[in-house]
Amino acid sequence: MQTKLAPNTISYEDFKNHLTAYNFERKKLAEKLQGLQELRYNDVPEAVVQREKDGGAFLEKAEVQNLVEWKLKFGTYRPSLAKLVASNPVEEVRETTSSAFSLMEDNPNPGKAIATLSKLRGIGPATASLLLSCYDPITIPFFSDELFRWLHWQTDVDDNTKIRKNKAMEDDGNANRKIKYTAKEYASIFDKTTTLRQRLSEESGETITAVDIEKAAYNIIKSAQEEKGTGAIDDEPDAAVESKPRSHPSAKRRKKQETPES
């Protein structure tokens, strides 16, 4: 893959092309997720916005379960993880998500909200980021494998041309790198997404959202893997314990860890 697609150098035009490719060419993904795409990107965020207007944003347990179902089908399916999430009491899900969303009103940094959501069984930084993304799709990125790998492509200098090149684009090394799914990794994703989102928004004069970056990253990484003849790797162990720590509709707006997740 070309160095120009590195996150620190990608142009708005190339970014937009990959975002469009995700939206219109990933039919196999849409079929695999069987309607969950609409729920993840539209139905749940819109419901959260309405609840905020009615007095307070929160997620219902069924919505959290559906989002986890989307996430597991999006990556590697883990029945044990779905069971853990299903074991959370309805009221506890409402109260915990409400508390997390309230934290975002006064502090744009999602660290505390991620830690709050991680108190729910089966919820770690990656799943917590997915829930927060439904509250604030503009600034909060979902911790997907593809987003992490793209944002953390390492660059180096070519000895002959003295031009910085992207190692992952040359050898696919980072396109399949291992991920630990830690709060520290998510903090890095958030910072890099914010920087990229602001740059592309300034260059284009349009509002580039964290969801836009998530989708473009998916297409860029999947394209790189397809070009190299590699598939997505399975980073998750079988056990269920992940480490822990608004516009689109929501512009205004225990001690438990889960398995390293995709």
C-alpha positions as CSV (number, residue, x, y, z in Angstrom):
1,M,0.0,0.0,0.0
2,Q,1.1,3.5,-0.7
3,T,2.8,5.7,1.9
4,K,0.4,8.5,1.1
5,L,-2.3,6.6,2.9
6,A,-0.5,6.8,6.3
7,P,-2.8,8.7,8.8
8,N,-0.4,11.6,9.2
9,T,-0.1,12.2,5.4
10,I,-3.4,11.0,3.9
11,S,-5.2,13.7,1.9
12,Y,-8.9,14.5,2.3
13,E,-9.5,13.1,-1.2
14,D,-7.9,9.7,-0.5
15,F,-9.6,9.6,2.9
16,K,-13.0,10.3,1.3
17,N,-12.4,7.6,-1.4
18,H,-11.9,5.0,1.3
19,L,-14.8,6.2,3.3
20,T,-17.0,5.9,0.2
21,A,-15.6,2.5,-0.5
22,Y,-16.6,1.4,3.0
23,N,-20.1,2.7,2.6
24,F,-20.7,1.2,-0.9
25,E,-18.4,-1.7,-1.4
26,R,-18.4,-3.6,1.9
27,K,-21.6,-5.6,1.0
28,K,-20.2,-8.8,2.5
29,L,-19.8,-7.0,5.9
30,A,-23.4,-5.7,5.7
31,E,-24.7,-9.1,5.0
32,K,-22.7,-10.7,7.8
33,L,-24.0,-8.1,10.3
34,Q,-27.7,-8.6,9.2
35,G,-29.1,-5.2,10.0
36,L,-26.9,-4.5,13.0
37,Q,-25.1,-1.8,11.0
38,E,-28.2,0.3,11.0
39,L,-28.7,-0.2,14.7
40,R,-25.1,0.6,15.5
41,Y,-24.7,3.7,13.3
42,N,-28.3,5.2,13.4
43,D,-30.9,3.6,15.6
44,V,-29.1,3.5,18.9
45,P,-27.4,7.0,18.5
46,E,-30.7,8.5,17.6
47,A,-32.4,6.9,20.7
48,V,-29.6,8.3,22.9
49,V,-30.1,11.8,21.5
50,Q,-33.9,11.6,22.2
51,R,-33.3,10.5,25.7
52,E,-30.9,13.3,26.3
53,K,-33.6,15.7,25.1
54,D,-36.1,14.1,27.4
55,G,-33.9,14.5,30.5
56,G,-30.9,12.2,30.4
57,A,-29.0,9.9,28.0
58,F,-28.6,6.2,28.8
59,L,-28.6,2.8,27.0
60,E,-31.0,0.0,27.6
61,K,-29.6,-3.4,28.3
62,A,-31.0,-4.8,25.0
63,E,-29.2,-2.0,23.1
64,V,-25.9,-2.9,24.8
65,Q,-26.4,-6.5,23.9
66,N,-27.2,-5.7,20.3
67,L,-24.1,-3.5,20.1
68,V,-22.0,-6.2,21.6
69,E,-23.5,-8.6,19.0
70,W,-22.5,-6.2,16.3
71,K,-19.0,-5.9,17.7
72,L,-18.5,-9.7,18.0
73,K,-19.8,-10.3,14.4
74,F,-17.6,-7.4,13.2
75,G,-14.6,-9.1,14.7
76,T,-14.3,-12.6,16.3
77,Y,-17.4,-14.1,17.8
78,R,-17.1,-14.9,21.5
79,P,-20.3,-16.5,23.0
80,S,-18.9,-16.3,26.5
81,L,-18.5,-12.6,26.2
82,A,-22.1,-12.1,25.1
83,K,-23.2,-14.2,28.1
84,L,-21.2,-12.0,30.5
85,V,-22.9,-8.9,29.1
86,A,-26.3,-10.5,29.3
87,S,-25.7,-11.1,33.0
88,N,-25.8,-7.4,33.8
89,P,-29.1,-6.3,35.5
90,V,-31.3,-4.0,33.4
91,E,-31.2,-1.1,35.9
92,E,-27.5,-1.3,36.4
93,V,-26.9,-0.9,32.7
94,R,-29.1,2.1,32.6
95,E,-27.5,3.7,35.7
96,T,-23.9,2.9,34.6
97,T,-24.4,4.2,31.0
98,S,-26.2,7.3,32.3
99,S,-23.3,8.0,34.7
100,A,-20.7,7.5,31.9
101,F,-22.6,9.8,29.5
102,S,-22.9,12.5,32.2
103,L,-19.2,12.5,32.7
104,M,-18.7,13.3,29.0
105,E,-20.8,16.5,29.4
106,D,-18.1,18.2,31.5
107,N,-15.0,16.4,30.3
108,P,-14.3,15.7,26.6
109,N,-11.6,13.2,27.5
110,P,-13.3,9.8,27.6
111,G,-11.0,8.2,30.2
112,K,-13.3,8.4,33.2
113,A,-16.3,7.4,31.2
114,I,-14.5,4.4,29.8
115,A,-13.6,3.3,33.4
116,T,-17.2,3.8,34.5
117,L,-18.6,1.6,31.7
118,S,-15.9,-1.0,32.4
119,K,-17.6,-1.7,35.7
120,L,-20.3,-3.6,33.8
121,R,-19.6,-7.3,33.3
122,G,-18.1,-8.2,29.9
123,I,-17.3,-4.5,29.2
124,G,-13.7,-3.4,28.7
125,P,-12.1,-0.4,26.9
126,A,-13.0,-1.6,23.4
127,T,-16.6,-2.3,24.1
128,A,-16.9,0.8,26.3
129,S,-15.6,2.9,23.5
130,L,-18.4,1.5,21.2
131,L,-21.0,2.5,23.8
132,L,-19.6,6.0,24.1
133,S,-19.4,6.3,20.3
134,C,-23.1,5.9,20.2
135,Y,-23.4,8.9,22.6
136,D,-20.9,11.0,20.7
137,P,-20.2,9.7,17.2
138,I,-18.3,12.9,16.3
139,T,-15.4,12.8,18.7
140,I,-15.4,9.4,20.3
141,P,-13.8,6.6,18.2
142,F,-14.6,2.9,18.5
143,F,-11.6,0.9,19.5
144,S,-11.6,-1.4,16.4
145,D,-8.6,-3.5,15.4
146,E,-8.5,-1.7,12.0
147,L,-8.5,1.8,13.5
148,F,-5.8,1.0,16.0
149,R,-3.5,-0.6,13.4
150,W,-4.0,2.2,10.9
151,L,-3.4,5.0,13.4
152,H,-0.3,3.3,14.7
153,W,1.4,2.5,11.5
154,Q,5.1,3.1,12.1
155,T,7.1,5.3,9.7
156,D,10.8,5.2,9.0
157,V,13.2,6.8,6.6
158,D,14.3,5.1,3.3
159,D,18.1,5.0,3.3
160,N,18.2,5.6,-0.5
161,T,15.6,8.4,-1.0
162,K,15.7,9.8,2.6
163,I,11.9,10.0,2.4
164,R,9.9,8.8,5.3
165,K,8.1,5.5,4.4
166,N,5.5,3.5,6.2
167,K,6.8,0.1,7.3
168,A,3.3,-1.4,7.6
169,M,2.5,-0.4,4.1
170,E,5.7,-2.0,2.9
171,D,5.6,-5.3,4.8
172,D,2.1,-5.5,6.3
173,G,3.7,-5.8,9.7
174,N,1.4,-3.4,11.5
175,A,-1.7,-4.4,9.5
176,N,-1.7,-7.6,11.5
177,R,0.0,-6.4,14.7
178,K,-1.1,-7.8,18.1
179,I,-3.3,-5.5,20.2
180,K,-3.6,-5.7,24.0
181,Y,-6.9,-3.7,24.3
182,T,-5.8,-1.6,27.2
183,A,-7.0,1.8,28.4
184,K,-3.6,3.2,27.4
185,E,-4.0,2.0,23.8
186,Y,-7.4,3.5,23.7
187,A,-6.1,6.9,25.0
188,S,-3.6,6.8,22.1
189,I,-6.4,6.0,19.6
190,F,-8.5,8.9,20.9
191,D,-5.6,11.4,20.7
192,K,-4.6,10.3,17.2
193,T,-8.2,10.3,16.0
194,T,-8.8,13.8,17.4
195,T,-5.7,15.1,15.6
196,L,-6.6,13.5,12.3
197,R,-10.2,14.6,12.5
198,Q,-9.3,18.2,13.1
199,R,-6.8,18.2,10.3
200,L,-9.1,16.7,7.7
201,S,-12.0,18.9,8.8
202,E,-9.8,22.0,8.3
203,E,-8.6,20.8,4.9
204,S,-12.0,19.9,3.6
205,G,-14.2,22.5,5.3
206,E,-16.5,19.6,6.3
207,T,-17.1,18.0,9.6
208,I,-15.1,14.8,9.8
209,T,-16.4,12.5,12.5
210,A,-14.7,9.7,14.5
211,V,-17.1,7.3,12.9
212,D,-15.9,8.5,9.4
213,I,-12.3,7.7,10.5
214,E,-13.4,4.3,11.9
215,K,-14.9,3.4,8.6
216,A,-12.1,4.6,6.4
217,A,-9.6,2.8,8.6
218,Y,-11.5,-0.4,8.2
219,N,-11.3,-0.1,4.4
220,I,-7.7,0.9,4.3
221,I,-6.6,-2.0,6.5
222,K,-8.8,-4.6,4.8
223,S,-7.5,-3.5,1.4
224,A,-3.9,-3.8,2.6
225,Q,-4.6,-7.3,4.0
226,E,-6.3,-8.3,0.7
227,E,-3.4,-7.0,-1.3
228,K,-1.0,-9.0,0.8
229,G,-3.2,-12.1,0.7
230,T,-3.6,-12.0,4.5
231,G,-6.8,-12.1,6.5
232,A,-7.7,-10.5,9.8
233,I,-5.9,-12.2,12.6
234,D,-7.6,-13.4,15.8
235,D,-6.2,-11.4,18.7
236,E,-8.6,-12.5,21.3
237,P,-8.0,-15.4,23.8
238,D,-11.0,-17.7,24.4
239,A,-11.4,-16.5,27.9
240,A,-13.4,-13.4,28.6
241,V,-11.4,-10.7,30.4
242,E,-10.4,-7.4,28.6
243,S,-8.3,-4.8,30.3
244,K,-10.0,-1.7,31.4
245,P,-9.6,2.0,32.1
246,R,-21.1,15.1,20.6
247,S,-22.5,17.2,15.4
248,H,-23.9,13.8,14.7
249,P,-27.2,13.5,16.5
250,S,-25.3,13.8,19.8
251,A,-22.9,16.7,19.2
252,K,-24.1,18.4,22.3
253,R,-24.1,16.6,24.2
254,R,-17.4,-3.0,38.5
255,K,-14.4,-3.6,39.0
256,K,-14.4,-5.9,36.0
257,Q,-12.3,-6.5,33.0
258,E,-13.2,-8.2,29.8
259,T,-11.2,-10.3,27.3
260,P,-8.9,-8.6,24.9
261,E,-11.4,-7.8,22.2
262,S,-11.4,-7.1,18.6
